[in-house]
Every structure is written in C-alpha cells, then in structure tokens.
Amino acid sequence: MSFHQTIKWRTLKFDLRQGARLQTDVEVASEDLYDLYVNERLYVTAVLTPSQLKEWSIGFLYSEGLINSIGEVKRVSINGDSIGVEITGTRSLESKTPKVGRFLLGSCASTLMKERISYVKGVSRQLLSKDLTIPKELIKRISASLNEISRTYRATGGTHSAAIFGREGELLICSEDIGRHNAVDKVIGASLMKEIGLNDKILAVSGRISGDLVFKCSRARIPIVLSPSAPLSMGLRLAEMAGITLIGFAREDRFNVYTYPHRIE
C-alpha cells in the first residue's frame, strides 16, 4: 500500500518586498481522516499523515492503556480510511470512552487527568531507578539530527517530527506527522513492533511538550524527553511526578533542563 506524505498544489506566491508574483507548484503536508476500530468497535476518528499507520495504531493503543505489549495485538488491517486492530481481551476497551479526533467526548477530562496523575506517580520509582546519564554535548547532536530527519517539514512547513535515540545519540526510529501526538505514537508503536526497550532511550519531538506527550513517555518508560520548542505547565508537572528529565528550547548550543537535571553531565 502506497502512502503520500505530501501533495502538489498550484499556488500563486507573492513577494511584496520584491514586488513579485509567481504561480508555481508547492508541496503541502497530507492529512486524512481514519477510523480506528478495536475488536470491530469504533474507538476513535483521527486526523493523520498517511504513513506508518500500523505503527501509529499500536503506539496509540499502548499510550491509551488498551494494550501493555505487542503480544496483545493479534492483527492490524488497513483498508482505505479504516484501521482495524484485534487485541486480546476487552476489559480495558469496555472501560474506555470513545473519542472523535483528539478530543474526549463528554465531561470526563478531569477524571482522565486524575487517572494520569495517579499513573505517573506510580511509575516514577521505575523511571528514577534508571542510572541513565548523557553528556550535555549530546543534546546539541540530537537536536541537529531531529532537524535533519524532518524532511517533510522542510518541504512543507506543516508537520511535526519525533525520534528515538540511543544513549550514544544514535538514531533508532523516526516519524513525521501533522500532529506531534501522532508522531510520538508512531515511534512508540515502531519500538514495540521492533521490540526495542525505551527505558534507556531519549525521545526528541519537534513540538511543544504538553501533559499528553509526557504521559505517553511515562507509559513507554522513556526517561529523557527533549524539544527545540517550549514545555507547557502540565507537561512540567507530570514530568516532575513521573521522574522524567524534560529539556526544552534545545537549539544549537543552548537548552533548558526543567526536571531531573542530574541525568545531564
């Protein structure tokens, strides 16, 4: 199955400084609607870049808590704009609220956040027990590598990137998507499929570090998260609760370490 992350669009470009106008074809990031069915039940309708759909579905279900390992996934099928995943058991599925897009239906957002706070507090001991430390120079290398792999972004300006790096700075997995949450789900899903443990790895993501993203990292037991962009307040609070080292504004020779700076030498 072939997927295209960009499309060509005939565009009239103006340059007021030069007093010029030019009609040309430009690349635009693709976005499509996909229905995700879990055990034949519609669970979510998501807006995605049409690539790594299998990885996204597995990573998303893992982040949601519907699966705890790749062994619980029986089958993933993609048919047009429909993604079907068959998982073992339905106890988790029955307790979940279906979503449309990225938003919860109803008024359960506060309940969900309380559940997430309880969860990250529960995994903090595991995350803090890791003796992972990295040299500060590695942050610059990883940030530069994230920019280098963001090919669709450089062509369109319309996507986010996420990547998993080893403790020596080696690139292991990368993805791009119109949504930063989707990009993170894709690399987590790919790591599950490849059976790559993440408890001694580094996640780099191009967008703002929100509470949702930090929660996904706590689920995957990722101890270090960095971004060239800014953290948000809930992202900082959850990172502090979870035991995650959170790094923001990682650009060239500068970066800020907001939580657990002992991991940066």
N, C-alpha and C positions, 0 to 999 in steps of 0.2 A: 504494500500500500504506500503510495507516494503522498507526502505532505509538503506544502509550500509555506515557509515562514514569512514570506513577503509576496506582495503583488506589485505589478506595474500600474501606475495611474498617470494619465495625461494631465499635466499641471501647467498653469500659467504662473511663472515666477517673476516677481517684481523686485528690483533693487533700487530703492529711492535715492541712495547715495550716488549711484552711478547713472540714475535716470534711465535705467534699462528694464526691458521686459523680455522674457524668453519662454516659449512654450516647449516643454520637454517631458519625457517620461521620468518619474521618480519612483523609488521603492517605498512601499508603505507596509508596516507590520500587519500581518494577518491576524484576525480574531474571528473565532467561530463559537457558536453555542453547542454544547454537548450535554446530553442527558446521561447521567451515571446511574445505572441500575445495579443494586446489590441484592443478590439472590432473587432476581426478577422484580424487585421493588424499586421504584424511582426514589433515589435518595437525594440527588442534587442536580441542578442545572447550572453548569459553569461556563464562563467565558474563558477560552483558552487559545493560545497559539497552537496551531495544529501540528505538533511534533511531540515525540516522547509521551504519547497518550497512555500507553500501558504503564510507564514509569510514574506518570502523574497519578493515575488511579490508585496504584498500590501505595505510593507515598501519601496521598491524601487520606486513604482509609487508615493507614498507620497513624498519621497525625491525629485523626479523629478518634482513634481508640477502638475502631471496629476490628482491627487485626493487631496482633502483637508480634507476628513473624511472617516471613514469606511462606512458611509451611502451611499457613491457614488460608492461602489463596489456592483454590482449585483450578480456576480458569479465568482468563481475561479475553473477551472477544470485542472487537471493534467493527461496527457495521454502520458506515456513514457517520451520522452525528450521534450515534448511540454507542455507549461503552457499557458492556455487561461484565460484572465481576461476580463470580461464585466463590463464597467463602464458607469455611466450616463453622457451624453453629449460627444461631440467630439471636442469642441472648443480648449481645451488645446492640445489634441492629434494632431490636424492639424497643430499647430504651432511648434511642436517639430521635431527635426531631429533624425531619427532612428540611432541606434548605433549598432556596432558589437563588442562583447566583452565588455570591459570597455572604449573604445576609441571613441571619436567623429569622424564622417566622415567629410571630407572637411576641411575648414579653419575657423570654427565658434568658436574655443576655446576662442579667445579673447573676442568675443561678449558674450559668455556664462559667462566668468568671470566678465565682466562689469555688467551683469544682476544679478549675485550673490552678488556682492558688493553692488549694489543698494538695493537688497532684505534684506541683513543682517543689513544694516543701518536702514532700515525701521522697523525691529523688535527689535532693540536694546532697545527702550523705554520699551517694554513689558518685556524683559529679565531683565533689570536693575531695574524694579519696584518690582521684587520679593525680599522679605527680607530673603531669604534662607541663613542661615549660618550653618556651621558644625564645630565641634571640629577637630583640627589637627590630633588627635589620630585616628579619623575615616578613614583617608586616608590610614593608615597602615592596618587597618582591611579590607578595601575594596580591597586593592591590594593583600592581602593574600587570600581573598575569590576568587578573579579572578583567581589566580593561582590554587586554589583548584578545581574549576569547569572546568578547562581546561584539561579534561580527554583525549580527542583525541590528544591534543598537547603532553601530557606527553607520550602517547603511540607511536606517530609517529614523533613528532617534525615538523609537516607540516601544522598546522592550526593556525588561529587566534581566539581569543575569544572576545565577547562583552557581557556586562551585565548591567542591570538597577538595581540600588539600591535606597531604600528609604532614607529619611533624617536621620534615625536612623541606617543606614548601613544594613538594611535587604535586602536580595536578592529577587528580584521580577521576573526577566526574564533573561535568559542567552541563548547564542547560540555559536556555533563554525562553522567556515567555512575556506576554504583555502584562502579566501580574507577578509581582515579586513573591507572593504566597505560592502561586503555581510553580514558579521556578524552583523554589525550595522543596516543594512536594516532589518535583521531578527528580532532583538529585538524591533525596532521601529514598524514593522508590527505586532508583537505579542502584543505590547502595544495597538495598535489601535483595534485589534480584541478583546482584553480583556477590552477595554475602560478604560485604565489606563492613566491618565493625566501625562505628563512628565515635567510640568513646575516647579515642586519642587523636581525633582529626580536627580540622579547622574548617568552618563554613565561612565563605565570603559571599556577600549578597550586595547588589548594587543599590538597592533602595533603602528607605527609612527602616529602622529596626523597631518594629511595633511589638506589642504584647503577644499577638498571634504568632509572629515569627519566632519569638523566644520560646513560646510554648512548644512549637514544633521541634525546636532544638532540644528542649528538655525531654521530649518523648524519644528522640533519637539519641539522647545522651551525648550531645556534641558539647564539649567543654569551652571552646573558644569561637566567638562569632565576631566578624568584623565587616565594616561597610565604609565606603567613601562618603556616605550620607550621614544623616543625623539619627540619633536614637529618639524614641518617644518615651514619655514618662512611664507608661505601663510596661514597656519593654525593659526599662531600667529596673523597675521594681521586681518584675518576675525574674530577671537575670540575677539579681541580688538574692532572691529567695531560693533560686534553683542551684546556685553555685556556678554560674556561667560567667566567664570573662567576656565582657562586652566592649568592643572597640568601635568608635565612630570617627568620622572625618578622616579616614585613612587615605591621605592624598600625598603622594610623593614622600617627602621627608617628615611629615607631621601626622600625628594621630592622637586621639584621646582615649584613655583607658578608664572606663566608668566603674567597673566592678572587678574585683579579684585581680588586681594588678600583679600579684605575686607570680603569675604564670608568664609574665613578660620579663626577660632578663636584660 
